[in-house]
Amino acid sequence: MRRVLVTGANKGIGFAIVERILEEAEDTFVFLGSRDRDRGEAAAGKLQSAAADRTDRVQVVELDVSSDESVDRAAEVVREACGGDRLYGIVNNAGIGLGAGDLNSVLDVNTRGMQRVCNAFIPLLADGGRIVNITSAAGPNFVATCSREQQAFLIRPDVTWNDIEAMMNECVALSGDADAFASRGLGDGSPYGLSKALANAYTLHLAREYPQFVINACTPGFIATDLTLPLAGGRGRSPEDMGMKPPREGAAVAIFLLFGAPEGTGHYYGSDAKRSPLDRYRSPGSPPYTGD
Ligand SMILES: NC(=O)c1ccc[n+]([C@@H]2O[C@H](COP(=O)([O-])OP(=O)(O)OC[C@H]3O[C@@H](n4cnc5c(N)ncnc54)[C@H](OP(=O)(O)O)[C@@H]3O)[C@@H](O)[C@H]2O)c1
């Protein structure tokens, strides 16, 4: 039985990833990460009531990616549940969006949260295991607005976690001052875009540090979830009108990166499961990126 952890899986794209794993990979057991146990249990109940064979293949794990203590406790629960076996995959899906807090809070979930989970769970991962980081096209879109120097930093293959932390600290100190971001070549300092650009940079670092795993990042596409629906509501338009797709479609690239044959490690993929560049947007269906 392969074992996969999905963070932020009580709703939205994370829930759809768990649902598709249970449907499409019958030999796989899922640890459904949820920062709120009740919301996690409700999600697991929905999945289990849909098909009898899923009852024994999903376990809720309370996991708040913004808390060291919660992440460490969750890793201990998973270690015990694995009983000496190892994890096959980690999907870092938990995320918060625009309007979800100040820059520091957004970084704490979208960027530091990913690193916290990797630090705690990588010791449980089997060689050859997969890590899938759900970032966003907001990352490359953010990089595209930066100066050449900052672009070079944000896509540097030899970036370290210390470099990423230093940039987070510098940006938090500038928080709320759009002119200060602009004068440092950091676009408009969009918290979400910055957090996702840095999560992509972290993926490069991680892949270099752990060549024994297959580690990639991806954007799920523009998906109708609680994160995006306010955008449609605010404009009085339907999600379909806005071009949003259902969560199950948003899960497709994560499923590919977990079980398919990606081109190696340390890359960023579009929602069409094709490679994309880290410094500009590539629309789904257009030719894949072929650079390093
Ligand atoms: N929807 C899109 O178009 C889109 C596009 C690009 C990228 N993404 C990315 O896709 C991922 C999933 O987003 P979504 O659209 O499915 O949004 P969503 O429906 O709002 O789901 C977000 C999930 O993350 C969880 N979460 C938030 N903070 C957390 C924390 N501190 N610890 C653990 N879990 C936490 C939420 O839990 P609660 O229910 O407890 O809040 C929820 O389960 C995010 O990383 C997002 O940035 C989404």
The ligand as an SDF file (V2000), in Angstrom:
LIG
                    3D

 48 52  0  0  0  0  0  0  0  0999 V2000
   -8.1560   27.9380   -6.6860 N   0  0  0  0  0  0  0  0  0  0  0  0
   -7.2600   28.3650   -7.5710 C   0  0  0  0  0  0  0  0  0  0  0  0
   -7.5840   28.8910   -8.6720 O   0  0  0  0  0  0  0  0  0  0  0  0
   -5.8040   28.2170   -7.2860 C   0  0  0  0  0  0  0  0  0  0  0  0
   -4.9150   28.6680   -8.2720 C   0  0  0  0  0  0  0  0  0  0  0  0
   -3.5580   28.5300   -8.0370 C   0  0  0  0  0  0  0  0  0  0  0  0
   -3.1030   27.9250   -6.8920 C   0  0  0  0  0  0  0  0  0  0  0  0
   -3.9950   27.5060   -5.9380 N   0  0  0  0  0  0  0  0  0  0  0  0
   -3.4450   26.8770   -4.7460 C   0  0  0  0  0  0  0  0  0  0  0  0
   -4.0880   25.6460   -4.5140 O   0  0  0  0  0  0  0  0  0  0  0  0
   -4.0350   25.3330   -3.1180 C   0  0  0  0  0  0  0  0  0  0  0  0
   -5.4250   24.9550   -2.6250 C   0  0  0  0  0  0  0  0  0  0  0  0
   -6.2580   26.1040   -2.7170 O   0  0  0  0  0  0  0  0  0  0  0  0
   -7.8270   26.0270   -2.9700 P   0  0  0  0  0  0  0  0  0  0  0  0
   -8.0950   26.8490   -4.1740 O   0  0  0  0  0  0  0  0  0  0  0  0
   -8.2920   24.6240   -2.9130 O   0  0  0  0  0  0  0  0  0  0  0  0
   -8.3200   26.8740   -1.7160 O   0  0  0  0  0  0  0  0  0  0  0  0
   -9.3390   26.5250   -0.5240 P   0  0  0  0  0  0  0  0  0  0  0  0
  -10.5610   25.8740   -1.0440 O   0  0  0  0  0  0  0  0  0  0  0  0
   -9.4450   27.7860    0.2330 O   0  0  0  0  0  0  0  0  0  0  0  0
   -8.5430   25.4290    0.3180 O   0  0  0  0  0  0  0  0  0  0  0  0
   -7.3890   25.7670    1.0310 C   0  0  0  0  0  0  0  0  0  0  0  0
   -7.0620   24.6450    1.9800 C   0  0  0  0  0  0  0  0  0  0  0  0
   -5.8870   25.0120    2.7190 O   0  0  0  0  0  0  0  0  0  0  0  0
   -6.1840   24.8910    4.0950 C   0  0  0  0  0  0  0  0  0  0  0  0
   -5.3650   25.7560    4.9250 N   0  0  0  0  0  0  0  0  0  0  0  0
   -5.3190   27.0990    4.9910 C   0  0  0  0  0  0  0  0  0  0  0  0
   -4.4460   27.4950    5.9370 N   0  0  0  0  0  0  0  0  0  0  0  0
   -3.9350   26.3670    6.4860 C   0  0  0  0  0  0  0  0  0  0  0  0
   -2.9980   26.1010    7.4920 C   0  0  0  0  0  0  0  0  0  0  0  0
   -2.4150   27.0910    8.2010 N   0  0  0  0  0  0  0  0  0  0  0  0
   -2.6930   24.8140    7.7730 N   0  0  0  0  0  0  0  0  0  0  0  0
   -3.2750   23.8090    7.0980 C   0  0  0  0  0  0  0  0  0  0  0  0
   -4.2070   23.9980    6.1540 N   0  0  0  0  0  0  0  0  0  0  0  0
   -4.5080   25.2560    5.8330 C   0  0  0  0  0  0  0  0  0  0  0  0
   -7.6640   25.2260    4.2120 C   0  0  0  0  0  0  0  0  0  0  0  0
   -8.1800   24.7720    5.4550 O   0  0  0  0  0  0  0  0  0  0  0  0
   -9.4360   25.4860    6.1820 P   0  0  0  0  0  0  0  0  0  0  0  0
  -10.6750   24.9190    5.5550 O   0  0  0  0  0  0  0  0  0  0  0  0
   -9.2510   25.0990    7.6050 O   0  0  0  0  0  0  0  0  0  0  0  0
   -9.3180   26.9600    5.9290 O   0  0  0  0  0  0  0  0  0  0  0  0
   -8.1780   24.4240    3.0190 C   0  0  0  0  0  0  0  0  0  0  0  0
   -8.2400   23.0680    3.3440 O   0  0  0  0  0  0  0  0  0  0  0  0
   -3.4750   26.5750   -2.4280 C   0  0  0  0  0  0  0  0  0  0  0  0
   -2.1020   26.3870   -2.1750 O   0  0  0  0  0  0  0  0  0  0  0  0
   -3.6740   27.6570   -3.4620 C   0  0  0  0  0  0  0  0  0  0  0  0
   -2.7630   28.7190   -3.3260 O   0  0  0  0  0  0  0  0  0  0  0  0
   -5.3310   27.6430   -6.1170 C   0  0  0  0  0  0  0  0  0  0  0  0
  1  2  1  0
  2  3  2  0
  2  4  1  0
  4  5  1  0
  4 48  2  0
  5  6  2  0
  6  7  1  0
  7  8  2  0
  8  9  1  0
  8 48  1  0
  9 10  1  0
  9 46  1  0
 10 11  1  0
 11 12  1  0
 11 44  1  0
 12 13  1  0
 13 14  1  0
 14 15  2  0
 14 16  1  0
 14 17  1  0
 17 18  1  0
 18 19  2  0
 18 20  1  0
 18 21  1  0
 21 22  1  0
 22 23  1  0
 23 24  1  0
 23 42  1  0
 24 25  1  0
 25 26  1  0
 25 36  1  0
 26 27  1  0
 26 35  1  0
 27 28  2  0
 28 29  1  0
 29 30  1  0
 29 35  2  0
 30 31  1  0
 30 32  2  0
 32 33  1  0
 33 34  2  0
 34 35  1  0
 36 37  1  0
 36 42  1  0
 37 38  1  0
 38 39  2  0
 38 40  1  0
 38 41  1  0
 42 43  1  0
 44 45  1  0
 44 46  1  0
 46 47  1  0
M  CHG  2   8   1  16  -1
M  END
$$$$
